[in-house]
């Protein structure tokens, strides 16, 4: 038996293909026909399948993304473009009116 670290199955995407994948992902999800801008593992797997004819288990898509320097993004709690002043005004004026009509 050979000593050393197990390497597992050979990579199905070359370094060049991984680079091309990053280029395609940077074009955005909508560019590739998906609704909305969010990349999900199944969507990324679909892009990999279309361009390279290879399909991965969704758990492996995360490993590939980590390999090319992408990280999992968590949703923001509020919209980036949210107007803080408008929200404060709404809380002061409109919210109390809504609470009155409920009770």
N, C-alpha and C positions, 0 to 999 in steps of 0.2 A: 504494500500500500504506500502511496506517495505521501510524503510529509508536506505540510504547508496549508495555507488557507484555501478553502473551497471557493471557486469562482462562480459556480452556478452556470446557468445556461448562457450561451453567448448572446451579446446584445443584438437585438433585431434591427435597431436603428444605428447607423454609423454617426460619427461625430459631425460629418457634413449634413446628414439628414436632421440631426438635432438642431443644428444651426438654422436650417431652413424652417424647421418647426417654429422656432422662436420668431423668425421673420413673419411667418404666417399668423401666429398668435398676436403679434404686435399690431397687425392690421385690424384686429378687433373681431368680436363674435358676430356682429351684424354684417361685416364684410363677407363672412362665410355663410350667410343665410340664416343665422339664428336670430330669434326675437330678443331684443335687449342686449346689453353690453357685458353681461356676466359670463365668465368662462366657468364651466363646470367640468368635472372629470369626464362625464359621458360626451360632452361637446368636444372636448380636446381629443378624446379617443376617436371621435368621428372624423376630425380633421386629419389625424394620423392615418386612419384607414383610407380616406380619400386620396391623400397625397402619396402614401408609402405602401399601401396595400397590406398593412399590418394592424392587428387589433390587440389591445391589451385589456387585462382585467382592470377595472377602475382603481383598485388599490395600487397597481403598478404605474398608473398615469401620474399619481402624486410623486412617486419615486423619480420618474423621468423629469417632472417639473423641477424638483429639487436639484437634480443633476445639472439642469441648464440655468439655475439661479433664480427660478421663480418661487415665490412663497405663497402659501394659502392666505387669502385676504378675507378678513372678517367684515361683515356689513357695518357701515357707520350707523350710529344711533340717530343722527339727524342729517338732513340734507345739507350738503356743503354750501349750496346757494341760499340757504334759509336766511331770511331777514330777521335778525334778533329784535329789532325795534318793532316790527310788525307783529311778531309773536307776543312780545310784552304787552302791546296794545290790545291784542286779541284776548289775552288772559285777563287783563284788567276790565275790559268792556263787554266782550261777547260771551265769555265763559260764564260769568255770573248770571247773565240773562238765560243761558241754556240751562243752568242748574235750577233757576227759579221755575222754569217751565216743566222741569221733570218732577218737581215736588209738589 
